Amino acid sequence: MAISVGSKAPDFTLKSKQASGLVDITLSNNFGKKNTLLLFFPAAFTGVCTKEMCDVSAGLSGYSGLNADVVGISIDTPFAQEAWAQKEKITIPLASDLNKEVIKKYDVVFADSVR
């Protein structure tokens, strides 16, 4: 069931691979402080997802002007996400929902990926 407009976003903590190693990205760290744009994408190294994330990275200053953080979420491992981000120069944080818990909470599950 989709989340109703105006309702509180379900909190989560996911892993992200940064230069310093694996770090946690927790949505509630921004609650009441910053807006957060979550971009769910099916998989790293795919044409449409690459274009979308490169475009968002190029326009990141527009989100900063809205006091917003942008986080990309996929079911890829943090290591695959990092390799993809480095190859394509994607600068937004990417978070791994490897266990598919967050995509279920947000009801953005692609039916064939639930296994």
ZAROFI-562409 format. One record per residue (C-alpha): residue number from 1; residue in one letter; x, y, z. Coordinates in nm, 3 decimals, padded with zeros to 5 digits. Example, Ala and Ser with C-alpha at 12.3 -4.5 7.8 and 13.67 -1.06 7.14 Angstrom:
// ZAROFI-562409
<site><resi>1</resi><resn>A</resn><u>01.230</u><v>-00.450</v><w>00.780</w></site>
<site><resi>2</resi><resn>S</resn><u>01.367</u><v>-00.106</v><w>00.714</w></site>
// end
This chain:
// ZAROFI-562409
<site><resi>1</resi><resn>M</resn><u>00.000</u><v>00.000</v><w>00.000</w></site>
<site><resi>2</resi><resn>A</resn><u>00.140</u><v>00.339</v><w>-00.101</w></site>
<site><resi>3</resi><resn>I</resn><u>00.233</u><v>00.593</v><w>00.165</w></site>
<site><resi>4</resi><resn>S</resn><u>-00.028</u><v>00.869</v><w>00.196</w></site>
<site><resi>5</resi><resn>V</resn><u>00.074</u><v>01.222</v><w>00.108</w></site>
<site><resi>6</resi><resn>G</resn><u>00.149</u><v>01.414</v><w>00.428</w></site>
<site><resi>7</resi><resn>S</resn><u>00.221</u><v>01.105</v><w>00.639</w></site>
<site><resi>8</resi><resn>K</resn><u>00.555</u><v>01.057</v><w>00.814</w></site>
<site><resi>9</resi><resn>A</resn><u>00.807</u><v>00.871</v><w>00.601</w></site>
<site><resi>10</resi><resn>P</resn><u>00.910</u><v>00.531</v><w>00.737</w></site>
<site><resi>11</resi><resn>D</resn><u>01.251</u><v>00.553</v><w>00.898</w></site>
<site><resi>12</resi><resn>F</resn><u>01.540</u><v>00.332</v><w>00.792</w></site>
<site><resi>13</resi><resn>T</resn><u>01.912</u><v>00.281</v><w>00.828</w></site>
<site><resi>14</resi><resn>L</resn><u>02.100</u><v>00.151</v><w>00.525</w></site>
<site><resi>15</resi><resn>K</resn><u>02.468</u><v>00.098</v><w>00.444</w></site>
<site><resi>16</resi><resn>S</resn><u>02.656</u><v>00.320</v><w>00.203</w></site>
<site><resi>17</resi><resn>K</resn><u>03.013</u><v>00.277</v><w>00.083</w></site>
<site><resi>18</resi><resn>Q</resn><u>03.207</u><v>00.600</v><w>00.125</w></site>
<site><resi>19</resi><resn>A</resn><u>03.579</u><v>00.675</v><w>00.107</w></site>
<site><resi>20</resi><resn>S</resn><u>03.599</u><v>00.617</v><w>00.484</w></site>
<site><resi>21</resi><resn>G</resn><u>03.441</u><v>00.271</v><w>00.455</w></site>
<site><resi>22</resi><resn>L</resn><u>03.086</u><v>00.148</v><w>00.517</w></site>
<site><resi>23</resi><resn>V</resn><u>02.869</u><v>00.412</v><w>00.683</w></site>
<site><resi>24</resi><resn>D</resn><u>02.507</u><v>00.419</v><w>00.794</w></site>
<site><resi>25</resi><resn>I</resn><u>02.254</u><v>00.644</v><w>00.627</w></site>
<site><resi>26</resi><resn>T</resn><u>01.959</u><v>00.698</v><w>00.861</w></site>
<site><resi>27</resi><resn>L</resn><u>01.661</u><v>00.890</v><w>00.730</w></site>
<site><resi>28</resi><resn>S</resn><u>01.553</u><v>01.019</v><w>01.073</w></site>
<site><resi>29</resi><resn>N</resn><u>01.883</u><v>01.207</v><w>01.107</w></site>
<site><resi>30</resi><resn>N</resn><u>01.720</u><v>01.467</v><w>00.880</w></site>
<site><resi>31</resi><resn>F</resn><u>01.372</u><v>01.472</v><w>01.042</w></site>
<site><resi>32</resi><resn>G</resn><u>01.291</u><v>01.832</v><w>01.133</w></site>
<site><resi>33</resi><resn>K</resn><u>01.625</u><v>01.958</v><w>00.999</w></site>
<site><resi>34</resi><resn>K</resn><u>01.636</u><v>01.902</v><w>00.624</w></site>
<site><resi>35</resi><resn>N</resn><u>01.418</u><v>01.781</v><w>00.343</w></site>
<site><resi>36</resi><resn>T</resn><u>01.518</u><v>01.446</v><w>00.197</w></site>
<site><resi>37</resi><resn>L</resn><u>01.458</u><v>01.325</v><w>-00.156</w></site>
<site><resi>38</resi><resn>L</resn><u>01.471</u><v>00.947</v><w>-00.191</w></site>
<site><resi>39</resi><resn>L</resn><u>01.542</u><v>00.819</v><w>-00.541</w></site>
<site><resi>40</resi><resn>F</resn><u>01.469</u><v>00.450</v><w>-00.573</w></site>
<site><resi>41</resi><resn>F</resn><u>01.636</u><v>00.287</v><w>-00.874</w></site>
<site><resi>42</resi><resn>P</resn><u>01.630</u><v>-00.077</v><w>-00.982</w></site>
<site><resi>43</resi><resn>A</resn><u>01.998</u><v>-00.144</v><w>-01.044</w></site>
<site><resi>44</resi><resn>A</resn><u>02.341</u><v>00.007</v><w>-01.091</w></site>
<site><resi>45</resi><resn>F</resn><u>02.508</u><v>-00.017</v><w>-01.431</w></site>
<site><resi>46</resi><resn>T</resn><u>02.181</u><v>00.015</v><w>-01.625</w></site>
<site><resi>47</resi><resn>G</resn><u>02.133</u><v>00.281</v><w>-01.891</w></site>
<site><resi>48</resi><resn>V</resn><u>01.823</u><v>00.459</v><w>-01.761</w></site>
<site><resi>49</resi><resn>C</resn><u>01.940</u><v>00.456</v><w>-01.399</w></site>
<site><resi>50</resi><resn>T</resn><u>02.284</u><v>00.583</v><w>-01.497</w></site>
<site><resi>51</resi><resn>K</resn><u>02.139</u><v>00.876</v><w>-01.690</w></site>
<site><resi>52</resi><resn>E</resn><u>01.900</u><v>00.965</v><w>-01.409</w></site>
<site><resi>53</resi><resn>M</resn><u>02.165</u><v>00.959</v><w>-01.137</w></site>
<site><resi>54</resi><resn>C</resn><u>02.417</u><v>01.149</v><w>-01.352</w></site>
<site><resi>55</resi><resn>D</resn><u>02.152</u><v>01.416</v><w>-01.421</w></site>
<site><resi>56</resi><resn>V</resn><u>02.068</u><v>01.444</v><w>-01.051</w></site>
<site><resi>57</resi><resn>S</resn><u>02.438</u><v>01.467</v><w>-00.962</w></site>
<site><resi>58</resi><resn>A</resn><u>02.484</u><v>01.746</v><w>-01.219</w></site>
<site><resi>59</resi><resn>G</resn><u>02.191</u><v>01.941</v><w>-01.074</w></site>
<site><resi>60</resi><resn>L</resn><u>02.266</u><v>01.875</v><w>-00.707</w></site>
<site><resi>61</resi><resn>S</resn><u>02.306</u><v>02.244</v><w>-00.625</w></site>
<site><resi>62</resi><resn>G</resn><u>01.936</u><v>02.293</v><w>-00.703</w></site>
<site><resi>63</resi><resn>Y</resn><u>01.846</u><v>02.053</v><w>-00.424</w></site>
<site><resi>64</resi><resn>S</resn><u>02.085</u><v>02.222</v><w>-00.182</w></site>
<site><resi>65</resi><resn>G</resn><u>01.896</u><v>02.546</v><w>-00.245</w></site>
<site><resi>66</resi><resn>L</resn><u>01.583</u><v>02.367</v><w>-00.122</w></site>
<site><resi>67</resi><resn>N</resn><u>01.761</u><v>02.253</v><w>00.197</w></site>
<site><resi>68</resi><resn>A</resn><u>01.736</u><v>01.896</v><w>00.070</w></site>
<site><resi>69</resi><resn>D</resn><u>01.962</u><v>01.595</v><w>00.080</w></site>
<site><resi>70</resi><resn>V</resn><u>01.930</u><v>01.344</v><w>-00.203</w></site>
<site><resi>71</resi><resn>V</resn><u>01.983</u><v>00.971</v><w>-00.146</w></site>
<site><resi>72</resi><resn>G</resn><u>01.970</u><v>00.700</v><w>-00.413</w></site>
<site><resi>73</resi><resn>I</resn><u>01.847</u><v>00.359</v><w>-00.298</w></site>
<site><resi>74</resi><resn>S</resn><u>01.876</u><v>00.026</v><w>-00.477</w></site>
<site><resi>75</resi><resn>I</resn><u>01.906</u><v>-00.342</v><w>-00.389</w></site>
<site><resi>76</resi><resn>D</resn><u>02.266</u><v>-00.352</v><w>-00.514</w></site>
<site><resi>77</resi><resn>T</resn><u>02.548</u><v>-00.413</v><w>-00.267</w></site>
<site><resi>78</resi><resn>P</resn><u>02.724</u><v>-00.102</v><w>-00.135</w></site>
<site><resi>79</resi><resn>F</resn><u>03.036</u><v>-00.216</v><w>-00.320</w></site>
<site><resi>80</resi><resn>A</resn><u>02.858</u><v>-00.239</v><w>-00.656</w></site>
<site><resi>81</resi><resn>Q</resn><u>02.703</u><v>00.102</v><w>-00.594</w></site>
<site><resi>82</resi><resn>E</resn><u>03.044</u><v>00.250</v><w>-00.514</w></site>
<site><resi>83</resi><resn>A</resn><u>03.204</u><v>00.104</v><w>-00.830</w></site>
<site><resi>84</resi><resn>W</resn><u>02.916</u><v>00.239</v><w>-01.041</w></site>
<site><resi>85</resi><resn>A</resn><u>02.931</u><v>00.583</v><w>-00.876</w></site>
<site><resi>86</resi><resn>Q</resn><u>03.305</u><v>00.607</v><w>-00.936</w></site>
<site><resi>87</resi><resn>K</resn><u>03.276</u><v>00.494</v><w>-01.299</w></site>
<site><resi>88</resi><resn>E</resn><u>02.991</u><v>00.735</v><w>-01.379</w></site>
<site><resi>89</resi><resn>K</resn><u>03.094</u><v>01.021</v><w>-01.145</w></site>
<site><resi>90</resi><resn>I</resn><u>02.771</u><v>00.997</v><w>-00.945</w></site>
<site><resi>91</resi><resn>T</resn><u>02.808</u><v>01.223</v><w>-00.644</w></site>
<site><resi>92</resi><resn>I</resn><u>02.489</u><v>01.164</v><w>-00.446</w></site>
<site><resi>93</resi><resn>P</resn><u>02.502</u><v>00.914</v><w>-00.160</w></site>
<site><resi>94</resi><resn>L</resn><u>02.386</u><v>00.567</v><w>-00.262</w></site>
<site><resi>95</resi><resn>A</resn><u>02.232</u><v>00.336</v><w>-00.003</w></site>
<site><resi>96</resi><resn>S</resn><u>02.203</u><v>-00.041</v><w>-00.025</w></site>
<site><resi>97</resi><resn>D</resn><u>01.867</u><v>-00.199</v><w>00.048</w></site>
<site><resi>98</resi><resn>L</resn><u>02.013</u><v>-00.544</v><w>-00.007</w></site>
<site><resi>99</resi><resn>N</resn><u>01.749</u><v>-00.710</v><w>00.215</w></site>
<site><resi>100</resi><resn>K</resn><u>01.466</u><v>-00.525</v><w>00.035</w></site>
<site><resi>101</resi><resn>E</resn><u>01.319</u><v>-00.395</v><w>00.361</w></site>
<site><resi>102</resi><resn>V</resn><u>01.295</u><v>-00.029</v><w>00.262</w></site>
<site><resi>103</resi><resn>I</resn><u>01.148</u><v>-00.088</v><w>-00.084</w></site>
<site><resi>104</resi><resn>K</resn><u>00.877</u><v>-00.291</v><w>00.088</w></site>
<site><resi>105</resi><resn>K</resn><u>00.811</u><v>-00.016</v><w>00.348</w></site>
<site><resi>106</resi><resn>Y</resn><u>00.776</u><v>00.238</v><w>00.069</w></site>
<site><resi>107</resi><resn>D</resn><u>00.579</u><v>00.003</v><w>-00.157</w></site>
<site><resi>108</resi><resn>V</resn><u>00.814</u><v>00.043</v><w>-00.453</w></site>
<site><resi>109</resi><resn>V</resn><u>00.890</u><v>-00.324</v><w>-00.501</w></site>
<site><resi>110</resi><resn>F</resn><u>00.924</u><v>-00.450</v><w>-00.855</w></site>
<site><resi>111</resi><resn>A</resn><u>00.724</u><v>-00.774</v><w>-00.839</w></site>
<site><resi>112</resi><resn>D</resn><u>01.004</u><v>-00.989</v><w>-00.985</w></site>
<site><resi>113</resi><resn>S</resn><u>01.259</u><v>-00.863</v><w>-00.731</w></site>
<site><resi>114</resi><resn>V</resn><u>01.084</u><v>-00.978</v><w>-00.413</w></site>
<site><resi>115</resi><resn>R</resn><u>01.242</u><v>-01.324</v><w>-00.398</w></site>
// end
